[in-house]
Amino acid sequence: MREDDDPALVRRCRDGERSAFEQLVVRYQKPVYNAALRMLHDPQDAMDVAQTTFLKAFEHLADYDPSFKFYSWIYRIAVNESLNALGARKSLEAINGEEPDEAPGPDTQVEGEQTGRAIEDALMRITPELRSVVVLRHLMQLSYRDMSDILGLPEKTVKSRLHSARMALRQDLLRCGTVR
Amino acid sequence: MWNRPMTDREYLELVHAEIDGELDGGQRGELARRVLADPAVRAVREDLRRLCAKLDAIEDVEAPAQLRTNILQALPVSATPRTRFHWPAPRWRYAALIAGVLGATALVYETVDGPGPGSAEVAGTIAARGAPRTLDTVALGAGPVAGRVSLYRDGGGLGVAFELAASAPVDVLIANDGHTIRVNGLGRTGTAKQRTTVALPGSGTDGSGVVELTLLMSGREVGRATLTVPAEH
């Protein structure tokens, strides 16, 4: 990804060149969609959030501070929009400490693809705040510095939150028999 | 921390740091000794390493093919700064963005409250009248509906002209002079703004005051605007 010319694209957008914004969409639609998908676990909701993210970015380009990386800025919008969407989902079960629904027992433990699915399901059973750090770190492969910028939190807090998230996932997967 | 033994929590921090590739030589040695000596730490370390490896291995999926098109179609026609128009919280966007694409504009009038206009007043209110004079205009450019709304006066009284583009049909409640009328199906022409005029019932030639507009998408309020009749009118 050639993020080094993002500032130039943003400048051209601000000057009214819509094709420059289209280039940003092409460049970031996949990671933004994937971040939303992992946060929401629903392709349609993820698509809605991705669209909203880009529309918000377009509307607020004038507020973008070029001293930050563009992708940090747009991922921040994506994470916040995902959290908003989750907040609107009344049926969401926030889980730490609760028994997951329909958890498979150790005898149904399987490897490979199903284990991956079990981990994705477990992601949905930790709180959205914990999930967001896992998504940024492990699925988007971002540094703690970038995560700090995106979440607006000190790096130390980001680390602490990620550690808590990993432990919560481990506990959940142990209950399901997926780990070990 | 020089002479006291590390706590379990501190060892756990080392495990996380190891996964993140942030251990220095001394810490690596410390952790290795503890892992050898303590099966519980060893088990946690193995679980976390396996978990993180699986998380790292989750593959990205391609964004849906229509995502880019939908985004570009939903962009405001102009990036006009916000004026007197207020867009409320972002929930409207989900309804607006999911909504389908564009069709012919159909207008439906209904009296919502207040004294209803007589049939003679309603009839022909969509027709443009000659030589209207614009009294006030509000630009819409930073929300789900792009374009502008103007208050005008012509020989028949006050009227509101809509030049809107939106990704979904827009219904408008127009409140003025004790009447509220509803106009359905505006702005369904995507990026091409279509002008639609609506005469305000009961305004006559001496109408004055303010005209309150409420914009709706899929039944949800997406914004409000106020048009003002200048004092001299």
Chai-1 contact restraints between the chains, C-beta under 6 A:
chainA,res_idxA,chainB,res_idxB,connection_type,confidence,min_distance_angstrom,max_distance_angstrom,comment,restraint_id
A,V25,B,R68,contact,1.0,0.0,6.0,A-B,restraint_1
A,V25,B,I71,contact,1.0,0.0,6.0,A-B,restraint_2
A,Q29,B,A63,contact,1.0,0.0,6.0,A-B,restraint_3
A,Q29,B,L67,contact,1.0,0.0,6.0,A-B,restraint_4
A,Q29,B,R68,contact,1.0,0.0,6.0,A-B,restraint_5
A,K30,B,A63,contact,1.0,0.0,6.0,A-B,restraint_6
A,Y33,B,A63,contact,1.0,0.0,6.0,A-B,restraint_7
A,N34,B,D60,contact,1.0,0.0,6.0,A-B,restraint_8
A,M47,B,P64,contact,1.0,0.0,6.0,A-B,restraint_9
A,M47,B,L67,contact,1.0,0.0,6.0,A-B,restraint_10
A,D48,B,Y94,contact,1.0,0.0,6.0,A-B,restraint_11
A,D48,B,L97,contact,1.0,0.0,6.0,A-B,restraint_12
A,A50,B,L67,contact,1.0,0.0,6.0,A-B,restraint_13
A,Q51,B,N70,contact,1.0,0.0,6.0,A-B,restraint_14
A,Q51,B,I71,contact,1.0,0.0,6.0,A-B,restraint_15
A,Q51,B,L97,contact,1.0,0.0,6.0,A-B,restraint_16
A,T52,B,R93,contact,1.0,0.0,6.0,A-B,restraint_17
A,F54,B,I71,contact,1.0,0.0,6.0,A-B,restraint_18
A,L55,B,A74,contact,1.0,0.0,6.0,A-B,restraint_19
A,F58,B,L75,contact,1.0,0.0,6.0,A-B,restraint_20
A,E59,B,A142,contact,1.0,0.0,6.0,A-B,restraint_21
A,I119,B,K54,contact,1.0,0.0,6.0,A-B,restraint_22
A,H138,B,L55,contact,1.0,0.0,6.0,A-B,restraint_23
A,H138,B,D56,contact,1.0,0.0,6.0,A-B,restraint_24
A,L139,B,I58,contact,1.0,0.0,6.0,A-B,restraint_25
A,H163,B,H16,contact,1.0,0.0,6.0,A-B,restraint_26
A,R166,B,L48,contact,1.0,0.0,6.0,A-B,restraint_27
A,L169,B,L51,contact,1.0,0.0,6.0,A-B,restraint_28
A,R170,B,D47,contact,1.0,0.0,6.0,A-B,restraint_29
A,R170,B,L51,contact,1.0,0.0,6.0,A-B,restraint_30
A,V179,B,D47,contact,1.0,0.0,6.0,A-B,restraint_31
